[in-house]
Amino acid sequence: MLESLLCNPWALAACLIVGVLALVYGADALVDGASGLAKRIGLSDLVIGLTIVALGTSMPEFVVNMVSVYNNSTDLAITNVLGSNIINTFIILGLTAIVYPVVSQKRTRDFDIPLSFIAGVLVFFMVVIDSPFGEDVKGISRMGGIILLLFFLYFLYNTFRHAKDHPDEQQHDEYKPMSLSKAIVLIVVGIIGLCLGGELVVKSAVKIAQDMGVSEAVIGLTIVALGTSLPELVTSVIAAFKKNSDIAIGNVIGSNIFNVFFILGTSAVIRQLPAYKGIELDAWMAALGSMLVWLFVKLNHKREIQRWAGVVLVLVYIGYLTYRLMNIGE
């Protein structure tokens, strides 16, 4: 049934849009249900915010990657993560800063941004050098995935320790308990939405790549990555209009760390992810974004991404995307 729908260009576009919406609303329902259930059993708002909510916001990318790995679309699995990180940094932070300068917290400057840069550099070196563990894949091997997951555990440990030592810095919602039946319904609806959305997005993206005669990598870096990053884009820009842009940089950089260390690491452990042509540039762009953000917040005494820096971020992305599309056959 789905395969026949994907043969029609209009139906194909509709499937992709419906898939993205299912991912977004599915993740939202899952987070609401899981947060309400967690509060009901006595978990603190801090723990809920740092675990369930943080993981839930990365669910669209996670589900797309799991479906991609299952279908052996490994290029899509890598570019979904790298593309999302690139869009998060250059477009979301760039546009947010243009609307209103983005202030950074000390923890973000001293730990999160450097760790996000390390994530990009790690992926870069994994795809350009042979595995030192004797594995025959040039790309992100299973051992590489384990290394990424170890970094993720370190990130979680450091985040919880910092949150415990500096409770005054934590910004989280007042999560409220909900009835067991409502929580279960939301969780089930969320899981169904994520599964349906992931299937639609991956199969639509692969079909678009085949019809256009381009690689899955290009589609993953553009259409899929933008679709899974839409929630962060809307949230950050709206926050900027309300002059609450200080939440944007922490959310974006945290999402980038989750994407590489947890999602890409898990994907590689399940199925090794061979490098594709052009991955070196994509990995380097992901690292460059974090480096530029770090430089921008260090260049002024307010420790913020100013409007001119936001313009630079957007222009760099436009240049990168133009080059990628001019070499669309790669």
Secondary structure as GFF3:
##gff-version 3
##sequence-region A 1 330
A	DSSP	alpha_helix	2	5	.	.	.	ID=ss1
A	DSSP	alpha_helix	9	40	.	.	.	ID=ss2
A	DSSP	alpha_helix	45	48	.	.	.	ID=ss3
A	DSSP	pi_helix	49	53	.	.	.	ID=ss4
A	DSSP	alpha_helix	54	57	.	.	.	ID=ss5
A	DSSP	alpha_helix	59	70	.	.	.	ID=ss6
A	DSSP	alpha_helix	74	86	.	.	.	ID=ss7
A	DSSP	pi_helix	87	92	.	.	.	ID=ss8
A	DSSP	alpha_helix	93	99	.	.	.	ID=ss9
A	DSSP	beta_strand	102	103	.	.	.	ID=ss10
A	DSSP	alpha_helix	106	107	.	.	.	ID=ss11
A	DSSP	pi_helix	108	112	.	.	.	ID=ss12
A	DSSP	alpha_helix	113	128	.	.	.	ID=ss13
A	DSSP	beta_strand	139	140	.	.	.	ID=ss14
A	DSSP	alpha_helix	142	165	.	.	.	ID=ss15
A	DSSP	three_ten_helix	167	169	.	.	.	ID=ss16
A	DSSP	alpha_helix	180	212	.	.	.	ID=ss17
A	DSSP	alpha_helix	216	219	.	.	.	ID=ss18
A	DSSP	pi_helix	220	224	.	.	.	ID=ss19
A	DSSP	alpha_helix	225	241	.	.	.	ID=ss20
A	DSSP	alpha_helix	246	257	.	.	.	ID=ss21
A	DSSP	pi_helix	258	264	.	.	.	ID=ss22
A	DSSP	alpha_helix	265	270	.	.	.	ID=ss23
A	DSSP	beta_strand	273	274	.	.	.	ID=ss24
A	DSSP	alpha_helix	279	298	.	.	.	ID=ss25
A	DSSP	beta_strand	304	305	.	.	.	ID=ss26
A	DSSP	alpha_helix	307	326	.	.	.	ID=ss27
###
